[in-house]
Amino acid sequence: MGRPRQQLAGGDQPAERRAELGLPEGLFWRLRLSADGARTTRLPAPGTVPATAAGEDPDAADAFARGTAGELVLALYGRTAVDSLKLEGDRRLFDLLLAWEPEE
């Protein structure tokens, strides 16, 4: 698992930050980012099984990005601006994610 280039833990930042990615079709993923790396969790669709049943707090994300699958992929690979997505919360979290260089 790779580590973010910029330190996520330390200073006034919490040890773990969470970003949520969502598609118009109702699919959602939670990215957990920490100094140890990144993990993903697929969240249940709203209106079905509560997200807390999967061990996830549905209100715990620090930032949200919504777009089509193509828009999300292009933005996360730096091919289009992250601002082209519907963003909520701490946009700097997506800047950290884009600057992340996974270890091989």
C-alpha positions as a Markdown table, in Angstrom:
| # | Residue | x | y | z |
|---|---|---|---|---|
| 1 | Met | 0.0 | 0.0 | 0.0 |
| 2 | Gly | 1.4 | 3.4 | -0.9 |
| 3 | Arg | 1.6 | 6.5 | 1.3 |
| 4 | Pro | 0.4 | 10.0 | 0.4 |
| 5 | Arg | 3.3 | 12.3 | -0.5 |
| 6 | Gln | 2.0 | 15.0 | 1.8 |
| 7 | Gln | 1.6 | 13.9 | 5.5 |
| 8 | Leu | -2.1 | 13.5 | 6.4 |
| 9 | Ala | -1.4 | 12.8 | 10.1 |
| 10 | Gly | 0.1 | 15.5 | 12.2 |
| 11 | Gly | -0.5 | 19.1 | 13.0 |
| 12 | Asp | -4.2 | 19.9 | 13.4 |
| 13 | Gln | -5.3 | 17.2 | 10.9 |
| 14 | Pro | -7.0 | 14.0 | 12.2 |
| 15 | Ala | -5.0 | 10.8 | 11.8 |
| 16 | Glu | -7.5 | 9.6 | 9.1 |
| 17 | Arg | -9.4 | 11.6 | 6.5 |
| 18 | Arg | -12.3 | 10.3 | 4.5 |
| 19 | Ala | -13.5 | 11.1 | 1.0 |
| 20 | Glu | -16.6 | 9.8 | -0.6 |
| 21 | Leu | -17.1 | 9.2 | -4.3 |
| 22 | Gly | -20.6 | 8.9 | -5.8 |
| 23 | Leu | -22.2 | 8.1 | -9.1 |
| 24 | Pro | -25.6 | 9.3 | -10.3 |
| 25 | Glu | -26.7 | 5.6 | -10.4 |
| 26 | Gly | -26.5 | 5.6 | -6.6 |
| 27 | Leu | -23.1 | 3.8 | -6.1 |
| 28 | Phe | -20.8 | 5.2 | -3.4 |
| 29 | Trp | -17.3 | 4.5 | -2.2 |
| 30 | Arg | -15.5 | 5.7 | 0.8 |
| 31 | Leu | -11.8 | 6.4 | 0.6 |
| 32 | Arg | -9.9 | 6.4 | 3.9 |
| 33 | Leu | -6.6 | 8.2 | 3.7 |
| 34 | Ser | -4.0 | 8.2 | 6.4 |
| 35 | Ala | -0.2 | 8.3 | 6.8 |
| 36 | Asp | -0.3 | 4.5 | 6.4 |
| 37 | Gly | -1.9 | 4.7 | 2.9 |
| 38 | Ala | -5.4 | 4.4 | 1.5 |
| 39 | Arg | -8.3 | 2.0 | 1.8 |
| 40 | Thr | -11.6 | 1.8 | -0.1 |
| 41 | Thr | -15.0 | 0.6 | 1.1 |
| 42 | Arg | -18.1 | 0.3 | -1.1 |
| 43 | Leu | -21.1 | 1.8 | 0.7 |
| 44 | Pro | -24.6 | 0.5 | 0.4 |
| 45 | Ala | -27.0 | 2.5 | -1.7 |
| 46 | Pro | -29.0 | 5.1 | 0.1 |
| 47 | Gly | -32.4 | 3.8 | 1.1 |
| 48 | Thr | -31.2 | 0.2 | 1.4 |
| 49 | Val | -29.1 | -1.3 | 4.2 |
| 50 | Pro | -27.9 | 1.5 | 6.4 |
| 51 | Ala | -24.2 | 2.3 | 5.9 |
| 52 | Thr | -23.6 | 1.8 | 9.6 |
| 53 | Ala | -24.4 | -1.9 | 9.1 |
| 54 | Ala | -21.2 | -2.1 | 7.0 |
| 55 | Gly | -19.2 | -0.3 | 9.8 |
| 56 | Glu | -19.4 | 3.0 | 8.1 |
| 57 | Asp | -20.8 | 6.3 | 9.5 |
| 58 | Pro | -22.7 | 7.8 | 6.5 |
| 59 | Asp | -21.9 | 11.4 | 7.8 |
| 60 | Ala | -18.3 | 10.8 | 8.5 |
| 61 | Ala | -16.7 | 11.9 | 5.1 |
| 62 | Asp | -14.6 | 15.0 | 5.1 |
| 63 | Ala | -15.2 | 15.6 | 1.4 |
| 64 | Phe | -17.6 | 14.4 | -1.3 |
| 65 | Ala | -17.1 | 14.2 | -5.1 |
| 66 | Arg | -20.0 | 13.3 | -7.4 |
| 67 | Gly | -19.9 | 12.6 | -11.1 |
| 68 | Thr | -20.3 | 10.0 | -13.7 |
| 69 | Ala | -17.8 | 7.1 | -13.7 |
| 70 | Gly | -15.9 | 8.6 | -16.6 |
| 71 | Glu | -15.8 | 12.1 | -14.9 |
| 72 | Leu | -14.5 | 10.6 | -11.7 |
| 73 | Val | -11.8 | 8.5 | -13.4 |
| 74 | Leu | -10.6 | 11.4 | -15.5 |
| 75 | Ala | -10.4 | 13.7 | -12.5 |
| 76 | Leu | -8.7 | 11.2 | -10.3 |
| 77 | Tyr | -6.1 | 10.5 | -13.0 |
| 78 | Gly | -5.5 | 14.3 | -13.4 |
| 79 | Arg | -6.9 | 14.4 | -16.9 |
| 80 | Thr | -9.6 | 16.9 | -16.1 |
| 81 | Ala | -10.0 | 19.4 | -13.2 |
| 82 | Val | -11.4 | 18.1 | -10.0 |
| 83 | Asp | -13.5 | 21.2 | -10.0 |
| 84 | Ser | -15.4 | 19.7 | -12.9 |
| 85 | Leu | -17.0 | 17.3 | -10.3 |
| 86 | Lys | -19.7 | 18.2 | -7.8 |
| 87 | Leu | -17.7 | 18.8 | -4.7 |
| 88 | Glu | -18.7 | 19.3 | -1.1 |
| 89 | Gly | -16.5 | 19.5 | 2.0 |
| 90 | Asp | -12.7 | 20.0 | 2.2 |
| 91 | Arg | -11.5 | 20.2 | -1.4 |
| 92 | Arg | -7.9 | 20.0 | -0.2 |
| 93 | Leu | -8.4 | 16.3 | 0.5 |
| 94 | Phe | -8.7 | 15.7 | -3.3 |
| 95 | Asp | -5.6 | 17.7 | -3.8 |
| 96 | Leu | -3.8 | 15.4 | -1.4 |
| 97 | Leu | -5.2 | 12.4 | -3.2 |
| 98 | Leu | -4.1 | 13.7 | -6.6 |
| 99 | Ala | -0.6 | 14.3 | -5.3 |
| 100 | Trp | -0.4 | 10.8 | -3.8 |
| 101 | Glu | 2.2 | 8.5 | -5.4 |
| 102 | Pro | 1.6 | 4.8 | -4.5 |
| 103 | Glu | 4.6 | 2.7 | -3.8 |
| 104 | Glu | 5.1 | -0.2 | -6.1 |
